[in-house]
């Protein structure tokens, strides 16, 4: 799925779920370059798809979360199960050189790092939620860097609409910035194995990074991110834990393609379908947050890093 198309559909689904008003959604879609007619058509189509019967759900075979006692099909709760202010406080704002200019980001150093993790933000840019994710991982032994992929547009705080601004940056430029960020992370955490985790748009960018040729990534965990158009993962050596939400049919449509490419590339991998939850269930500031699912999946991420960042 093309980057701009994915971002536009994100906006439309946020409207369907009541996160954005129709007026707000039309405005954002206009900033992404859609005409009023095209934007209205997209909103109508997404509403119709959401109202239709779900049909056959993606298989969760092989997913430990799907079969675990008390698995993730729980009532969403509003409160995260970790100290968010303390996690945010572990992060510091930094700048560092990128491929085409200076990049900014949030860096959190672990006291005794077992690995170092690149944290890739959602389509809202580098938010406090992403800073908290980085700080939380640092508290659990993984030094992190969360780059602001809107740096070349003035930074998340300096753009009128983060989603539209990201839609104006090409995928190759975004991947180049991720590669520069990975270099900076390695410089700040010398001798530690590297990983990447990303969410929604950021999950898609982790897939793009894996598909961009050889890198030093030993592990990767993309959360419900769109698959590249024709993934091969040539040159990658990362062990990949792909996280999907059972109700997220749009992203799950690319799951089989990813499975085939990962297998063909000979990469250690698991594609985890979390039952009973929707896109962005991990974001504790969002309307689709599910505490039980997020807690269980975070532990799966730590287990994956503990196994593959050695």
N, C-alpha and C positions, 0 to 999 in steps of 0.2 A: 504494500500500500504506500503510495507516495506520501511524503511528509505533510504537505499542505492539505491533502485529502484527509489524512488521519486527524490533523488538528481541527479541521472543519467539522468532522464527525464528532469529535470530543465536545465541541461547543454545542452541537445539536442535541447530543445525548444529555448534556448538562441541563438543557432546556426541558427535555422530556422528563427528566427526574426532578424538576422543580428547583434546580440549583440556580438557573438563570431565567429571568423573565423573557418573553418573546422579544421584547424590545431590545434587551441586552444581548440576546443571542443574535438577532439580526444585525446589530451594530458590530459585534465581534466578527461575524461572518463577512460583513462588508470590509472590515479591515484586512481580512484574509484574501480579499479580492473577488468575492462572490457578488454577483449582481443581486438586486432585491428579489428578482424572480427565482434565481437559482437557490438563494438562501431559503426562501419560503418553501420551495420544493424539497430541499434537504430536511427541513424541520418536519414537514408533513410525512416524508418517507420514514424518518426515524421514529416518529410517533406511531405510525402504522405498524412498523416492525416490532416496537415494544408492546403494542397492544395485541399482537398476534400470539397464538399458542406457541409455547417455547419449542415444541418439537423435540427431536432427540438431542439430549445433552451430550457434550463431549465425554468420552470415556475417561473415567478416573482410575482405570486399571493400573496397578503398579504404584498408586499413590498411597503412601503411608497415612497421609492426612485423611484420605477418603475412608480408610478403614479403621482409623484409630478411635478408641473409646472417647466419647465426648467431642467428636470432631467438629469442624468449623461451622456447621449449619446452626448457628446460635443467633439469639436476638442481638442486634447491634447495640453497643453501649457507647456512651459519650466520653467516658474517662479512660485515657490510656493507663496501662499498668506499670509505667515507669515514671521517674521524676523528670518531666520535660524541661523545667527551668535549669536543672542541674546539667542535663544533657546539652542544652544550648550553650551553657556557660563554658563548656569544655572547648568550644570552637572559637577560633580567632580569625579575623579577616586578614587575608593576605593578597598580594599581587605577585605575579610571576610572568616570565616571558612565554608568549604563545607563538605559533607559526607565523601569524600575520599581525601581531600586535600584543599589547599587554592584556593578560587575563587576570581576573579576580576570582576569589573563592573563599571558602571557609575551611580551615585546617584544624584538626583535632588530633593531638598526639596522645597515644596510649602510653601508660607508665612503663610497661614491659611488653612491647609489641610482638605479637605472634605473626603478624602480617600487616599489610597496608591495603586499604580499600578505597577505590574511586567511587564516590556516591554521585549518581547522575539524577538531576532533578526532573520534576514533572513539567508540564507545559506552562505552569505559572512562574517558572524561574526559580531562582535560589531563595527559598522562603525559610522562615523559622522552622517549619516542619522538617525540611531537609537538613538544616543545621542540627536539629535535634537527633535525626537519624545518625548523622556523622558522629555526634558526641556520644550517643548511646553505644555505638560500635566501639568508640575509643575507650569507653568505660569497661567494655568487655574484652579489651586486649587488642584492638585493631586500629592502628593509626589511619586517619581518613582525610581525604581531600574532596570537597564538593565544589567543583568549578561552576562558575556562573557562565553558562553558555550564551548569555546575552551581553557578555563583556564587550564584544565588538559593536553592539548597538547602544552602548552607554550603560549597561548593567541593568539588572532587574529593577532596581529602584528608580532608574532614569527613563524607563519606557512607559508610554501611556497604556499599552496592553501587551503583556508578555507573550500571550499566545500568537498574536499577530506578528510581533517582532521575530519570534522564532520561525514563523512561516516565511519570513523574508530572508532567512539564512539558508544557504544550500546544505544538503546533507554532507557533501565532502568537506565543506568548511567546518561544520560541527564536529565531524570525525577528526579533522586535523586539530581542533581545539582539545578534544578528548585525549588525543595522543600526546599533545604538549602537556596536558595535565597529568597524564600517567608518568611522563618523564620527570615532572616536578615532584610528584609523590615519591618516586624512586629516589630522587635526590634527598628528600627530607627523611626518608626511612630506608637508609642504605642497608643492603643485605637482607631485607625482609621480602618474602614472596608477595606478589601483587594480585589483587582481585578487583572486580568491579561489580557494583549493584546499581540498578536503576529502576525507576518507577514510571509507569504509563509511557509518556513520551520518552522519558529517560530509559525505560526498559527497551524501547525500540532502538534508542541510540546505543545501548550496550550490545544489542544484536548487530547493529551496523559496525560497531567497533570490532566485534569478533569476526565480522565478515570482511574487514578491511586489510587483511594480510597478517603476517607474523607480528606478534607483540610479546611482551613479557608477562602477560596475564596467565596466572596459574589456575584461576577460578573466576567464575562469573555467575551472577544471579540476576537475570532480567525479570522484573515483575510485570506481567500483563502488558508487554510492549509489542507493537506490530512487527511482523517478520519483514526482513528485506525482500525485495521482489524476487530475486533468484539467489538465495543463499548457497554458498559452497563451504564457507569457513576454512578456506585453503590457508594453510600455514599456522592456524591457531592450534594451541596446545592446552587451552583452558578446559577445566572440568566444569560443565555447565549445569546449573540447576535452574530450569525455566519454571516460573511460577505463573499459574493461570487461575482465573476465577471462573467457577462453573457457569455463572450466569452471563459471562462476558462473551457473547456469541461473536461479536465483531472481531475481537482479537483472536479468539480461539479458532477462527477460520484458517489461520495460518499455522496452527499447531502441527498438523501432519507434515506440512512442507518443512518445518524446522526439524522435526523428528528425522525425516529422511536425510536432510543435509548433515545433521550431526552424526548420524550413523555412517553415512558415506565418508565423512571426514575422519572417522575413527575416534571421535571425542567421547570421553567419559561424560555421561549426561543422564539426567532424569528430568522429565517434564511432569511437574506436580500440578494437578488440578484440585484446587481447594473447594470442597463442596459447599453449596448453599450461600455463596457470597457473590458479589458483583465487582466489577472494575473498581479499582482504587480502594479496596477494602482495608488496605494497610495504613492509609492516611488518617491519622487520628484527629485531623482538623476538618475532615470532609464528611459529607452526608452519608456516604456508603461505608463508613468505618465499622468494622466488626472486631471488637476487642479480643474475643476468643480466637478467632481465625488469625488475627495479627500476632497474638502472643505465640500461638503454636507455630506459625510460619517463621517468625523471627528465630525461634529455637532451631528450626530446620536449617535456616541460613547459618547460624553459628555452628551447627553440626557439620555442615558442608564445608565451611571454611576450616574448621578444626581438622577435617579429614584431608583436605586438598591443599591447604596452605602450610606445607611442611618443607 
